[in-house]
Amino acid sequence: MTRTFNTRMVFRTMGALLLMEALFMAVAMGVSLWYGEADNGVFLISTIITLLAGIIGLLVGRRAESRMGEREGYVIVAMVWVVFSAFGLLPYYLSGQVSTFTDAWFESMSGFTTTGATIIPDLNGITHGLLFWRSLTQWIGGMGIIVLSIAILPIFGLNGMQLYAAEVSGLTYEKLSPRIADTAKMMWSTYLILTATEVIGLWLCGMPIFDAVCHSFSTIATGGFSTKNNSLAFYDSAAIHYMVTFFMFISGINFVILIYLVRGKARNFFHDEELRWYSVAVVLFAMLVTLGLYIARPGWSALHMERAFRDSIFTVISAMTSTGYTISDYMYWPVVAWVVIFFLMLTGACAGSTAGGIKWVRLSIILKNGVAEFKRRIHPNAIIPVKLNDKAVPQQTINNIMAFLIFYVFIIAITVVIFCACGVNFDEAIGSAVSAMGNVGISIGQFGPSGTYADFPIVAKWVMSIVMLIGRLEIFTVLLLFTRALWKK
């Protein structure tokens, strides 16, 4: 016997979320009005349309039963990214600054999933209002639309626990407080503080306040949308580059661990094993890339070495955290550096951060399980557990990670085949597929640091948009919707 799906609850929740999106659009409209640009009317229309859709959703679901099960939770979490992107494309499309519906959809989905891949070849012709909206969509999607909403949904009489469990569908999810709404508020408070701190820091380093706000939105969200054609390479400032490098690194850390540090529980922070893996990887790969650049160009002065180190650590952290910012075109670097960057695009940073990718906690467990398996072969009767943070990892968790990796690689492989069928070169197809799945944004070839996806085939753009969503929701949230088990009692 199958329990009736609570359709009205889904409409009610989506309605409440759309009201939030309308509010954010109104903020972007305010920016457009401030700069006296012609697209403020477009933002007004987009805000009204989104607002009306939200009100309709609330009206349809006004008599909804209060229960929300796993099915409703997974459907809402998967739908909200699609719905937000659908309404979020309105400013792009109605303003005419993005010429086609497909491109507007691609840009909107890339923003909300914090991928950062763009189809806009020249940002110089884009208005302040739309540039702000691009960065704001990434900031909204960074911490997670659902994590934001569960702090607000109680206003509409809605419970966010099932949404939180469906949204944080990685290795584990953790509450910092018995009340899930309090956990969400703590995470978003930290998110706001980090954003505000970076805005001030970039402004003090000489970046104009508008650019400082937009780049801070994208940095903390590990999204990568910039207001400049050549990203942060536009600013030839070591202070700005190191400032952004620092905040990209911080944004790649599990936000729960960051909150522990803020609350004075430093032990939880410094003894976190995944954080150690992540930090050591950053240092080692930055040194490796710096060495590669030095070998390729011997005889550099100390000034050149500083620039090589800056380019290396910035690019390593940008790729690992899936931010996708660039201060140097790595396509001109030695090929071995490309391999390193490609690998880092796969790894991601820490679980519970705003970064995409596989995550170091999964990689560390798989490596430990491999070592343990060798020991089990030598000592078949011994019980050799895999431990993380001095706690044994359940076998079910290891199985889940293995399944995740298999699906991760399989989806990338299928995406590569589709891209190649659309006429994309094999190496660029692999780079774009990994970039979309890990929500990285940067790729190789013509889709590398200096390129855009403006000339990407139309079918490939739609497929890439879907893969962005799957990667953002870490596979299972989307795939579960197509399983019979979820829809049975």
C-alpha positions as CSV (number, residue, x, y, z in Angstrom):
1,M,0.0,0.0,0.0
2,T,1.4,3.4,-1.0
3,R,0.8,6.5,1.0
4,T,-0.8,9.3,-0.9
5,F,1.7,11.9,-2.1
6,N,1.2,15.2,-0.4
7,T,0.9,17.4,-3.6
8,R,-0.5,20.4,-1.8
9,M,2.4,20.5,0.6
10,V,4.8,20.5,-2.4
11,F,2.9,23.5,-3.9
12,R,2.8,25.3,-0.6
13,T,6.6,24.9,0.0
14,M,7.5,25.9,-3.6
15,G,5.2,28.9,-3.3
16,A,7.0,30.0,-0.1
17,L,10.4,29.5,-1.8
18,L,9.4,31.5,-4.8
19,L,8.4,34.4,-2.6
20,M,12.0,34.3,-1.4
21,E,13.3,34.4,-4.9
22,A,11.1,37.4,-5.7
23,L,12.6,39.2,-2.8
24,F,16.1,38.6,-4.0
25,M,15.1,39.8,-7.5
26,A,13.8,43.0,-5.9
27,V,17.2,43.5,-4.4
28,A,18.8,43.2,-7.9
29,M,16.2,45.6,-9.2
30,G,17.3,48.1,-6.5
31,V,20.9,47.8,-7.8
32,S,19.7,48.5,-11.3
33,L,17.7,51.6,-10.1
34,W,20.8,52.8,-8.2
35,Y,22.9,52.8,-11.4
36,G,20.0,54.2,-13.4
37,E,20.0,51.4,-16.0
38,A,17.2,50.6,-18.4
39,D,16.8,47.0,-17.2
40,N,15.1,48.0,-13.9
41,G,11.8,47.5,-15.6
42,V,12.8,44.0,-16.6
43,F,13.6,43.2,-13.0
44,L,10.3,44.6,-11.9
45,I,8.4,42.4,-14.4
46,S,10.5,39.4,-13.4
47,T,9.8,40.1,-9.7
48,I,6.1,40.4,-10.2
49,I,5.9,37.2,-12.2
50,T,7.9,35.3,-9.6
51,L,5.8,36.8,-6.8
52,L,2.5,35.9,-8.5
53,A,3.8,32.3,-9.0
54,G,4.7,32.1,-5.3
55,I,1.3,33.4,-4.2
56,I,-0.5,30.8,-6.5
57,G,1.6,28.1,-5.0
58,L,0.6,29.1,-1.5
59,L,-3.0,29.3,-2.5
60,V,-3.0,25.9,-4.1
61,G,-1.4,24.4,-1.0
62,R,-3.3,26.4,1.6
63,R,-5.1,23.3,2.9
64,A,-2.2,21.0,2.8
65,E,-1.7,18.3,5.4
66,S,1.2,19.2,7.7
67,R,3.1,15.9,7.1
68,M,6.1,15.8,4.9
69,G,7.8,12.5,4.2
70,E,10.9,11.5,2.3
71,R,9.2,11.5,-1.1
72,E,7.9,15.1,-0.7
73,G,11.4,16.1,0.6
74,Y,13.3,14.7,-2.3
75,V,10.8,16.1,-4.9
76,I,11.0,19.6,-3.4
77,V,14.7,19.6,-3.2
78,A,15.1,18.5,-6.8
79,M,12.4,20.8,-8.1
80,V,13.5,23.9,-6.3
81,W,16.7,24.2,-8.4
82,V,14.8,23.7,-11.6
83,V,12.0,26.2,-10.6
84,F,14.5,28.8,-9.3
85,S,16.5,28.5,-12.5
86,A,13.3,28.8,-14.6
87,F,12.3,32.0,-13.0
88,G,15.8,33.2,-12.5
89,L,16.4,33.2,-16.3
90,L,13.7,35.9,-16.7
91,P,16.0,38.9,-16.2
92,Y,18.5,37.5,-18.7
93,Y,16.0,36.7,-21.3
94,L,13.6,39.6,-21.0
95,S,16.4,42.2,-21.0
96,G,17.8,40.8,-24.3
97,Q,21.3,40.7,-22.8
98,V,21.2,37.0,-23.3
99,S,19.8,36.3,-26.8
100,T,18.2,32.8,-26.5
101,F,16.1,30.9,-24.0
102,T,18.6,28.1,-24.0
103,D,21.4,30.4,-23.1
104,A,19.4,32.1,-20.4
105,W,18.5,28.8,-18.9
106,F,22.1,27.7,-19.0
107,E,23.3,30.8,-17.3
108,S,20.6,30.6,-14.6
109,M,21.2,27.0,-13.8
110,S,25.0,27.6,-13.8
111,G,24.4,30.3,-11.3
112,F,22.1,28.5,-8.8
113,T,24.2,25.3,-8.9
114,T,27.4,27.5,-8.4
115,T,29.0,26.0,-11.5
116,G,30.1,29.3,-12.9
117,A,30.2,28.2,-16.6
118,T,29.0,31.1,-18.7
119,I,27.7,31.7,-22.2
120,I,28.3,35.5,-22.0
121,P,31.3,36.2,-24.2
122,D,31.6,39.9,-23.2
123,L,30.7,41.0,-19.7
124,N,31.5,44.6,-20.5
125,G,28.1,45.0,-22.2
126,I,26.2,43.6,-19.3
127,T,24.4,46.0,-16.9
128,H,25.2,46.3,-13.2
129,G,21.8,44.9,-12.3
130,L,22.3,41.7,-14.3
131,L,25.9,41.3,-13.1
132,F,24.7,41.6,-9.5
133,W,21.9,39.0,-10.2
134,R,24.4,36.5,-11.7
135,S,26.6,36.7,-8.5
136,L,23.5,36.7,-6.2
137,T,22.2,33.5,-7.8
138,Q,25.4,31.8,-6.9
139,W,25.3,33.2,-3.3
140,I,21.8,31.9,-2.9
141,G,22.7,28.5,-4.3
142,G,26.0,28.3,-2.4
143,M,24.9,27.4,1.1
144,G,21.8,25.8,-0.4
145,I,18.4,27.2,-1.2
146,I,16.9,24.6,1.2
147,V,19.3,25.4,4.1
148,L,18.2,29.0,3.7
149,S,14.6,28.2,3.5
150,I,14.3,25.9,6.5
151,A,15.2,28.9,8.7
152,I,12.2,30.7,7.1
153,L,9.7,28.0,6.3
154,P,8.3,27.9,9.9
155,I,6.8,31.3,9.2
156,F,4.5,29.5,6.7
157,G,3.9,26.6,9.1
158,L,6.2,24.3,7.3
159,N,8.7,21.8,8.8
160,G,12.2,21.7,7.2
161,M,13.7,18.5,8.6
162,Q,12.9,16.3,5.6
163,L,14.2,19.0,3.3
164,Y,17.4,19.3,5.2
165,A,17.9,15.5,5.1
166,A,17.3,15.5,1.4
167,E,19.5,18.5,0.6
168,V,22.5,17.4,2.7
169,S,22.6,14.1,1.0
170,G,26.4,13.5,1.2
171,L,28.3,11.3,3.5
172,T,26.6,12.5,6.7
173,Y,24.6,15.5,7.8
174,E,24.9,17.0,11.2
175,K,22.8,19.2,13.4
176,L,24.4,21.8,15.6
177,S,21.2,22.3,17.6
178,P,18.2,20.1,18.5
179,R,16.0,22.4,16.3
180,I,16.9,22.1,12.6
181,A,15.9,25.8,12.0
182,D,18.5,26.9,14.5
183,T,21.2,24.8,12.7
184,A,20.2,26.6,9.5
185,K,20.4,30.0,11.1
186,M,23.9,29.2,12.5
187,M,25.1,28.2,9.1
188,W,23.7,31.2,7.3
189,S,25.0,33.5,10.0
190,T,28.5,32.2,9.4
191,Y,27.9,32.5,5.6
192,L,26.8,36.1,6.0
193,I,29.8,37.0,8.2
194,L,32.3,35.4,5.8
195,T,30.7,37.3,2.9
196,A,30.7,40.7,4.7
197,T,34.3,40.2,5.9
198,E,35.5,39.4,2.3
199,V,33.6,42.5,0.9
200,I,35.4,44.7,3.4
201,G,38.7,43.0,2.8
202,L,38.5,43.3,-1.0
203,W,37.4,47.0,-0.7
204,L,40.4,47.8,1.5
205,C,42.6,46.1,-1.1
206,G,41.4,48.5,-3.7
207,M,38.6,46.7,-5.4
208,P,35.5,48.9,-6.2
209,I,32.7,48.2,-3.8
210,F,30.3,46.8,-6.5
211,D,33.0,44.3,-7.7
212,A,33.9,43.5,-4.1
213,V,30.3,42.5,-3.3
214,C,29.8,40.5,-6.5
215,H,33.1,38.6,-6.1
216,S,32.5,38.0,-2.5
217,F,29.1,36.4,-3.3
218,S,30.8,34.1,-5.8
219,T,33.8,33.3,-3.7
220,I,32.0,32.3,-0.5
221,A,29.6,30.3,-2.7
222,T,32.6,28.8,-4.6
223,G,30.8,29.8,-7.8
224,G,33.2,31.8,-9.9
225,F,31.0,34.3,-11.7
226,S,33.1,37.4,-12.2
227,T,32.2,40.9,-13.3
228,K,35.2,41.0,-15.7
229,N,35.9,39.1,-18.9
230,N,39.3,37.8,-17.7
231,S,38.0,37.1,-14.2
232,L,40.3,38.2,-11.3
233,A,43.3,38.5,-13.7
234,F,41.7,41.9,-14.4
235,Y,43.1,43.1,-11.0
236,D,46.9,42.9,-11.1
237,S,47.0,43.0,-7.3
238,A,48.7,40.5,-5.1
239,A,46.6,41.6,-2.1
240,I,43.3,41.0,-4.0
241,H,44.6,37.6,-5.3
242,Y,45.7,36.4,-1.9
243,M,42.5,37.7,-0.2
244,V,40.3,35.7,-2.6
245,T,42.6,32.7,-2.2
246,F,42.1,32.7,1.5
247,F,38.4,33.0,1.3
248,M,38.1,30.3,-1.3
249,F,40.1,28.0,1.0
250,I,37.9,28.8,3.9
251,S,34.7,28.2,1.9
252,G,36.0,24.7,1.0
253,I,35.9,23.8,4.7
254,N,32.9,22.0,6.3
255,F,30.7,24.8,7.7
256,V,29.8,22.8,10.7
257,I,33.6,22.7,11.6
258,L,33.8,26.4,11.0
259,I,31.0,27.0,13.4
260,Y,32.7,24.8,16.0
261,L,35.8,27.0,15.7
262,V,33.7,30.2,16.1
263,R,32.0,28.8,19.2
264,G,35.4,28.1,20.8
265,K,35.5,24.4,20.1
266,A,38.9,24.5,18.4
267,R,39.6,20.8,19.0
268,N,36.7,19.8,16.7
269,F,38.2,22.1,14.1
270,F,41.9,21.2,14.2
271,H,41.4,17.5,14.8
272,D,39.0,17.0,11.8
273,E,40.7,14.5,9.6
274,E,39.1,15.6,6.3
275,L,40.3,19.2,7.0
276,R,43.8,17.8,7.3
277,W,43.6,15.9,4.0
278,Y,42.2,19.0,2.3
279,S,44.9,21.3,3.7
280,V,47.8,18.9,3.0
281,A,46.5,18.4,-0.6
282,V,46.4,22.2,-1.1
283,V,50.0,22.6,0.0
284,L,51.4,19.6,-1.9
285,F,49.7,20.4,-5.2
286,A,50.5,24.1,-5.0
287,M,54.2,23.2,-4.5
288,L,54.0,20.7,-7.3
289,V,52.5,23.2,-9.8
290,T,54.9,25.9,-8.7
291,L,57.8,23.5,-9.2
292,G,56.5,22.6,-12.6
293,L,56.3,26.3,-13.7
294,Y,59.8,26.9,-12.4
295,I,61.2,23.9,-14.3
296,A,59.4,25.1,-17.5
297,R,60.9,28.6,-17.1
298,P,64.4,28.3,-15.4
299,G,66.2,31.4,-14.3
300,W,63.3,33.2,-12.8
301,S,63.9,35.9,-10.3
302,A,62.4,36.0,-6.8
303,L,59.6,38.2,-8.2
304,H,58.8,35.7,-10.8
305,M,58.8,32.9,-8.2
306,E,56.3,34.8,-6.1
307,R,54.0,35.2,-9.1
308,A,54.4,31.5,-10.0
309,F,53.5,30.5,-6.4
310,R,50.6,32.9,-6.4
311,D,49.2,31.6,-9.7
312,S,49.7,28.0,-8.5
313,I,48.1,28.2,-5.1
314,F,45.2,30.4,-6.4
315,T,44.5,27.9,-9.3
316,V,44.9,24.8,-7.1
317,I,42.4,26.1,-4.5
318,S,40.1,27.5,-7.2
319,A,39.9,24.1,-8.9
320,M,39.7,22.0,-5.7
321,T,36.9,24.2,-4.2
322,S,35.1,24.2,-7.6
323,T,35.2,28.0,-7.6
324,G,36.6,28.4,-11.1
325,Y,38.2,31.8,-10.7
326,T,41.4,32.4,-12.7
327,I,44.3,34.9,-12.4
328,S,46.4,33.1,-15.1
329,D,45.5,31.1,-18.2
330,Y,46.8,27.7,-17.3
331,M,46.4,26.5,-20.9
332,Y,49.8,28.1,-21.4
333,W,51.3,26.1,-18.5
334,P,53.1,22.7,-18.9
335,V,50.8,19.8,-19.7
336,V,51.5,18.2,-16.3
337,A,49.8,21.2,-14.7
338,W,46.7,20.5,-16.7
339,V,46.7,17.0,-15.3
340,V,46.9,18.2,-11.8
341,I,44.1,20.8,-12.3
342,F,41.9,18.1,-13.9
343,F,42.5,15.8,-10.9
344,L,41.7,18.6,-8.5
345,M,38.4,19.3,-10.4
346,L,37.4,15.8,-9.5
347,T,38.4,15.8,-5.8
348,G,36.5,18.8,-4.6
349,A,37.1,20.1,-1.1
350,C,35.3,19.1,2.2
351,A,31.8,17.7,2.6
352,G,29.5,20.2,4.2
353,S,31.1,23.1,2.3
354,T,29.9,25.0,-0.7
355,A,32.3,23.2,-3.0
356,G,31.4,20.5,-5.5
357,G,33.3,17.4,-6.5
358,I,33.8,14.1,-4.9
359,K,35.0,15.5,-1.6
360,W,38.1,14.5,0.4
361,V,36.2,12.6,3.1
362,R,35.1,10.1,0.5
363,L,38.5,9.8,-1.1
364,S,40.2,9.3,2.3
365,I,37.8,6.5,3.2
366,I,38.3,4.8,-0.1
367,L,42.1,5.0,0.2
368,K,41.9,3.7,3.8
369,N,39.6,0.9,2.8
370,G,42.1,-0.1,0.1
371,V,44.9,-0.2,2.6
372,A,42.7,-2.2,5.0
373,E,41.9,-4.6,2.3
374,F,45.5,-5.4,1.7
375,K,45.9,-6.1,5.5
376,R,42.8,-8.3,5.4
377,R,44.4,-10.4,2.6
378,I,47.4,-10.9,4.8
379,H,45.4,-11.5,8.0
380,P,42.1,-13.0,6.8
381,N,40.8,-13.6,10.3
382,A,41.6,-10.1,11.6
383,I,39.0,-7.5,12.1
384,I,40.5,-4.3,10.5
385,P,38.0,-1.4,10.6
386,V,38.3,1.8,8.5
387,K,38.4,4.7,10.9
388,L,37.7,8.4,10.4
389,N,38.3,10.9,13.2
390,D,39.1,7.8,15.4
391,K,35.6,6.3,14.8
392,A,34.9,3.2,12.8
393,V,33.2,3.8,9.5
394,P,30.2,1.5,9.0
395,Q,30.5,-0.9,6.1
396,Q,27.2,0.6,4.7
397,T,28.8,4.0,4.5
398,I,31.7,2.5,2.5
399,N,29.3,0.8,0.2
400,N,27.4,4.1,-0.3
401,I,30.7,5.8,-1.2
402,M,31.6,3.1,-3.7
403,A,28.1,3.4,-5.3
404,F,28.5,7.2,-5.4
405,L,31.9,7.0,-7.2
406,I,30.6,4.4,-9.7
407,F,27.6,6.7,-10.5
408,Y,29.9,9.7,-10.6
409,V,32.2,8.2,-13.2
410,F,29.4,6.6,-15.1
411,I,27.5,9.9,-15.5
412,I,30.7,11.7,-16.6
413,A,31.3,8.9,-19.2
414,I,27.7,9.2,-20.6
415,T,28.0,13.0,-20.7
416,V,31.3,12.7,-22.6
417,V,29.7,10.5,-25.2
418,I,26.8,12.9,-25.7
419,F,29.1,15.9,-26.0
420,C,31.3,14.1,-28.6
421,A,28.1,13.1,-30.5
422,C,27.2,16.8,-30.5
423,G,30.6,17.6,-32.2
424,V,32.7,18.6,-29.2
425,N,36.4,17.5,-29.2
426,F,37.1,14.5,-27.0
427,D,39.5,16.3,-24.6
428,E,37.1,19.3,-24.3
429,A,34.2,16.9,-23.8
430,I,35.9,15.3,-20.9
431,G,36.9,18.6,-19.4
432,S,33.4,20.0,-19.7
433,A,31.8,16.9,-18.3
434,V,34.0,16.8,-15.2
435,S,33.5,20.6,-14.9
436,A,29.7,20.3,-14.9
437,M,29.6,17.3,-12.6
438,G,31.8,18.9,-10.1
439,N,30.2,22.4,-10.5
440,V,33.6,23.8,-11.3
441,G,32.9,26.0,-14.4
442,I,36.4,26.1,-15.8
443,S,37.6,23.4,-18.3
444,I,40.2,23.0,-21.0
445,G,40.7,24.1,-24.6
446,Q,38.3,26.7,-25.9
447,F,36.2,26.3,-22.7
448,G,39.2,27.0,-20.5
449,P,40.0,30.1,-18.4
450,S,39.8,32.4,-21.4
451,G,36.7,30.9,-23.0
452,T,33.0,30.6,-22.6
453,Y,30.3,28.1,-23.6
454,A,28.6,30.6,-26.0
455,D,29.4,28.3,-29.0
456,F,28.6,25.0,-27.2
457,P,26.0,23.0,-29.1
458,I,22.4,23.6,-28.0
459,V,21.8,20.0,-27.1
460,A,25.1,19.9,-25.1
461,K,24.0,23.0,-23.2
462,W,20.8,21.3,-22.0
463,V,22.6,18.1,-21.1
464,M,25.3,20.1,-19.3
465,S,22.6,21.9,-17.4
466,I,21.1,18.6,-16.2
467,V,24.6,17.3,-15.2
468,M,25.1,20.6,-13.2
469,L,22.0,19.8,-11.2
470,I,22.9,16.2,-10.6
471,G,26.3,17.2,-9.4
472,R,24.9,19.9,-7.2
473,L,22.6,17.5,-5.5
474,E,25.3,14.8,-5.3
475,I,23.5,12.3,-7.6
476,F,21.3,10.3,-5.2
477,T,18.7,13.0,-4.6
478,V,18.0,13.1,-8.3
479,L,18.3,9.4,-9.0
480,L,16.1,8.4,-6.0
481,L,13.1,10.1,-7.7
482,F,13.3,7.4,-10.4
483,T,13.3,4.4,-8.1
484,R,10.3,2.4,-7.3
485,A,11.4,1.9,-3.7
486,L,10.9,5.6,-2.9
487,W,7.4,5.5,-4.0
488,K,6.4,2.5,-2.0
489,K,5.3,2.6,1.6
